């Protein structure tokens, strides 16, 4: 009952109104611990994304065990950043590069992890600035991108970011695209849907998500 009451009406703890946060704190023990964690995240670190998105991202990272992971959009670090990094920590391997355009938000994310999740710091590197300015040198250094989380600002930006990463996305690489049905994915979505070298593994949609797609590069490229 508690799970249905909250998970069907809000994407996450930080999306709740203040009165509903108080109610959640009274009833939260009725929800299994891991399910509770997907909804709450780290309560002290504000985060975005809905419950189902967080769970899918975490499970994907746990299953594919990526080493070089990249994210567009850190915000304050309590959304995708947290669930990717937690999965890497549990895997015991891998490192997330995450970039935030807003320098104040990036600084807050760094401070949040230093204060509340120092155990995750070996698995994440925070960057500040534009992804297309910051990531080229990081990609050359890493030489590959095993998993990419795209959550940029617009359609042309999302396509440009994907094209920047494309040479480093080898067979088996994963792309997770947030706001899959939004205009910001309107240029990239048809490309991934029609390119035979990519396979859509999972799509989340309303009422569980505003739109999330998990896409994998085929082990054998049919276009070659």
LOSEFI-518743 format. One record per residue (C-alpha): residue in three letters; x, y, z. Coordinates in pm, 1 decimal. Layout:
! residues N
Ala/X/Y/Z;
...
***
This chain:
! residues 224
Unk/0.0/0.0/0.0;
Unk/275.1/246.9/94.8;
Unk/467.9/167.5/-222.8;
Unk/162.9/226.0/-445.0;
Unk/67.7/542.3/-258.3;
Unk/401.0/713.5/-324.2;
Unk/554.8/550.7/-630.3;
Unk/246.0/608.6/-843.9;
Unk/222.4/977.2/-755.4;
Unk/582.1/1098.9/-744.6;
Unk/900.1/1012.3/-925.0;
Unk/1123.0/1028.2/-619.0;
Unk/1149.5/1152.7/-261.6;
Unk/1285.4/1492.8/-366.2;
Unk/983.2/1545.8/-593.3;
Unk/741.1/1515.4/-299.7;
Unk/570.9/1817.2/-148.6;
Unk/676.7/1894.8/211.4;
Unk/360.4/1738.9/364.2;
Unk/407.8/1420.4/161.8;
Unk/773.8/1403.9/265.5;
Unk/660.0/1402.7/627.0;
Unk/410.7/1125.9/551.0;
Unk/677.5/926.8/368.3;
Unk/910.1/945.0/667.2;
Unk/636.5/797.1/884.4;
Unk/559.0/511.2/644.9;
Unk/892.5/443.2/474.5;
Unk/979.1/138.3/688.4;
Unk/691.8/-47.9/523.8;
Unk/888.5/-44.0/195.5;
Unk/1173.4/-295.6/139.6;
Unk/1514.7/-136.7/193.4;
Unk/1642.0/-147.3/-165.1;
Unk/1314.2/-23.8/-310.5;
Unk/1320.3/254.3/-51.7;
Unk/1670.9/347.3/-161.5;
Unk/1570.7/380.3/-527.2;
Unk/1297.0/621.7/-421.6;
Unk/1498.7/821.4/-167.7;
Unk/1850.6/805.8/-302.4;
Unk/2075.4/981.9/-54.8;
Unk/1824.8/1205.9/122.1;
Unk/2085.4/1475.8/190.9;
Unk/2174.7/1498.6/-180.9;
Unk/1895.4/1632.6/-403.5;
Unk/1840.5/1420.7/-709.8;
Unk/1626.3/1395.8/-1017.9;
Unk/1493.9/1099.4/-1222.5;
Unk/1206.0/877.7/-1127.0;
Unk/1212.8/556.6/-926.8;
Unk/1192.9/329.0/-1234.6;
Unk/1467.1/522.6/-1417.1;
Unk/1702.8/494.9/-1120.7;
Unk/1640.2/123.2/-1084.7;
Unk/1695.4/55.2/-1455.6;
Unk/2019.1/255.4/-1462.4;
Unk/2155.7/87.1/-1151.5;
Unk/2068.5/-261.8/-1275.2;
Unk/2221.3/-193.5/-1617.0;
Unk/2551.8/-81.4/-1468.0;
Unk/2555.7/-376.9/-1230.9;
Unk/2494.5/-620.8/-1515.8;
Unk/2730.5/-485.6/-1784.2;
Unk/3015.9/-390.1/-1546.2;
Unk/3146.6/-93.4/-1749.7;
Unk/3487.8/52.8/-1683.2;
Unk/3473.1/389.2/-1863.5;
Unk/3140.0/558.8/-1793.5;
Unk/3031.5/907.8/-1900.5;
Unk/2737.4/1124.1/-1798.9;
Unk/2599.3/1450.2/-1932.8;
Unk/2441.1/1651.0/-1651.6;
Unk/2538.8/1607.5/-1285.3;
Unk/2304.2/1861.7/-1128.4;
Unk/2360.8/1815.3/-750.6;
Unk/2460.8/1450.6/-783.1;
Unk/2165.4/1269.2/-627.1;
Unk/2007.3/1130.2/-943.1;
Unk/2176.5/926.6/-1214.6;
Unk/2520.6/1017.8/-1078.3;
Unk/2447.4/848.6/-747.1;
Unk/2295.0/531.4/-889.3;
Unk/2566.4/483.0/-1151.1;
Unk/2842.5/540.9/-899.0;
Unk/2685.9/315.0/-636.7;
Unk/2666.5/33.4/-891.9;
Unk/3030.8/87.2/-991.8;
Unk/3131.2/77.8/-625.9;
Unk/2947.0/-249.0/-572.7;
Unk/3105.6/-391.1/-887.9;
Unk/3444.7/-286.5/-755.2;
Unk/3550.9/-159.2/-1096.4;
Unk/3486.6/136.7/-1323.5;
Unk/3484.6/514.8/-1304.6;
Unk/3215.6/768.9/-1388.9;
Unk/3305.0/1095.3/-1560.1;
Unk/3020.7/1340.0/-1503.9;
Unk/3002.3/1696.5/-1636.6;
Unk/2780.7/1986.1/-1525.7;
Unk/2747.0/2314.4/-1714.9;
Unk/2642.6/2518.2/-1409.5;
Unk/2958.3/2574.4/-1197.9;
Unk/2759.9/2632.8/-878.7;
Unk/2570.8/2304.1/-918.8;
Unk/2895.4/2122.1/-998.5;
Unk/3063.0/2262.7/-686.8;
Unk/2762.0/2162.9/-477.5;
Unk/2773.6/1807.6/-615.2;
Unk/3141.2/1774.3/-525.1;
Unk/3074.9/1901.7/-174.3;
Unk/2776.9/1668.0/-136.6;
Unk/2990.6/1364.7/-212.2;
Unk/3276.6/1477.8/8.1;
Unk/3034.2/1526.1/295.3;
Unk/2782.3/1243.9/255.7;
Unk/2930.8/979.8/23.7;
Unk/3311.6/990.0/43.2;
Unk/3309.2/613.2/-12.1;
Unk/3199.9/675.0/-371.8;
Unk/3466.5/933.0/-460.2;
Unk/3714.6/674.5/-599.8;
Unk/3450.2/583.4/-860.0;
Unk/3355.4/930.1/-987.1;
Unk/3533.4/1228.7/-1137.5;
Unk/3342.8/1558.7/-1148.4;
Unk/3394.7/1797.1/-1440.2;
Unk/3267.1/2151.7/-1492.3;
Unk/3181.9/2306.5/-1827.7;
Unk/3037.3/2211.6/-2162.1;
Unk/3050.0/1841.6/-2245.3;
Unk/3182.0/1909.7/-2594.6;
Unk/3465.0/2119.2/-2448.1;
Unk/3552.2/1891.5/-2155.5;
Unk/3512.5/1539.0/-2285.8;
Unk/3728.8/1520.0/-2602.1;
Unk/4052.4/1512.8/-2401.9;
Unk/3903.7/1271.9/-2146.7;
Unk/3791.4/1039.1/-2425.9;
Unk/4136.2/1041.7/-2583.2;
Unk/4283.8/952.5/-2246.9;
Unk/4033.4/675.4/-2174.7;
Unk/4028.6/544.7/-2531.0;
Unk/3674.1/410.2/-2498.1;
Unk/3327.8/469.3/-2354.2;
Unk/3157.3/158.3/-2221.4;
Unk/2843.2/336.5/-2104.6;
Unk/2706.6/682.7/-2182.8;
Unk/2419.3/854.9/-2001.6;
Unk/2275.6/1137.6/-2211.7;
Unk/2063.1/1403.5/-2043.9;
Unk/2154.1/1722.7/-2227.1;
Unk/1961.4/2039.6/-2300.8;
Unk/1843.5/2022.8/-2661.6;
Unk/1803.2/1818.5/-2978.1;
Unk/2111.6/1946.1/-3158.5;
Unk/2320.7/1918.0/-2843.5;
Unk/2215.0/1556.7/-2780.0;
Unk/2302.2/1460.5/-3137.4;
Unk/2637.1/1643.0/-3121.8;
Unk/2722.2/1469.7/-2794.0;
Unk/2640.0/1128.6/-2935.1;
Unk/2851.0/1196.3/-3244.8;
Unk/3140.7/1301.9/-3021.7;
Unk/3123.0/969.8/-2837.3;
Unk/3044.4/749.7/-3139.3;
Unk/3406.8/660.0/-3227.6;
Unk/3462.2/543.1/-2869.7;
Unk/3143.5/335.7/-2840.3;
Unk/3259.8/-12.9/-2932.8;
Unk/3063.3/-335.9/-2965.0;
Unk/2859.7/-398.5/-2651.1;
Unk/2865.2/-33.3/-2540.4;
Unk/2549.8/102.6/-2375.0;
Unk/2379.3/437.8/-2433.3;
Unk/2109.7/543.6/-2186.0;
Unk/1902.8/837.1/-2310.6;
Unk/1679.7/1029.6/-2072.4;
Unk/1370.5/1219.2/-2195.3;
Unk/1352.2/971.9/-2484.5;
Unk/1018.4/1109.2/-2611.0;
Unk/1109.6/1475.6/-2554.9;
Unk/1205.9/1716.1/-2830.7;
Unk/1565.9/1709.3/-2707.0;
Unk/1597.6/1351.1/-2835.7;
Unk/1406.7/1420.9/-3159.1;
Unk/1722.1/1406.7/-3375.3;
Unk/1901.1/1125.0/-3195.8;
Unk/1600.9/897.5/-3136.6;
Unk/1529.0/815.6/-3505.3;
Unk/1899.6/755.8/-3565.2;
Unk/1921.1/494.6/-3289.7;
Unk/1586.1/343.1/-3386.0;
Unk/1687.6/284.1/-3747.9;
Unk/2062.7/218.4/-3728.2;
Unk/2103.1/-160.8/-3741.4;
Unk/2425.2/-141.4/-3542.5;
Unk/2220.5/-38.9/-3236.8;
Unk/1956.8/-242.4/-3052.4;
Unk/1698.7/-94.6/-2818.0;
Unk/1706.7/-311.5/-2506.2;
Unk/1451.5/-133.2/-2287.9;
Unk/1219.7/167.5/-2300.0;
Unk/1046.7/317.2/-1996.2;
Unk/746.1/542.7/-2043.9;
Unk/458.6/697.5/-1851.4;
Unk/335.7/636.8/-1585.9;
Unk/671.3/498.1/-1469.5;
Unk/902.0/741.9/-1648.6;
Unk/893.7/1054.2/-1861.8;
Unk/1096.0/846.5/-2108.1;
Unk/1417.3/647.4/-2079.3;
Unk/1580.2/425.8/-2343.5;
Unk/1862.5/176.9/-2295.1;
Unk/2034.6/102.1/-2624.8;
Unk/2327.7/-132.1/-2690.4;
Unk/2571.1/-147.0/-2979.5;
Unk/2546.2/-486.9/-3144.7;
Unk/2824.4/-735.0/-3087.6;
Unk/2846.3/-781.7/-3464.4;
Unk/2773.1/-475.6/-3674.0;
Unk/2533.4/-579.2/-3954.5;
Unk/2641.0/-281.2/-4164.9;
Unk/2999.7/-398.6/-4193.1;
***
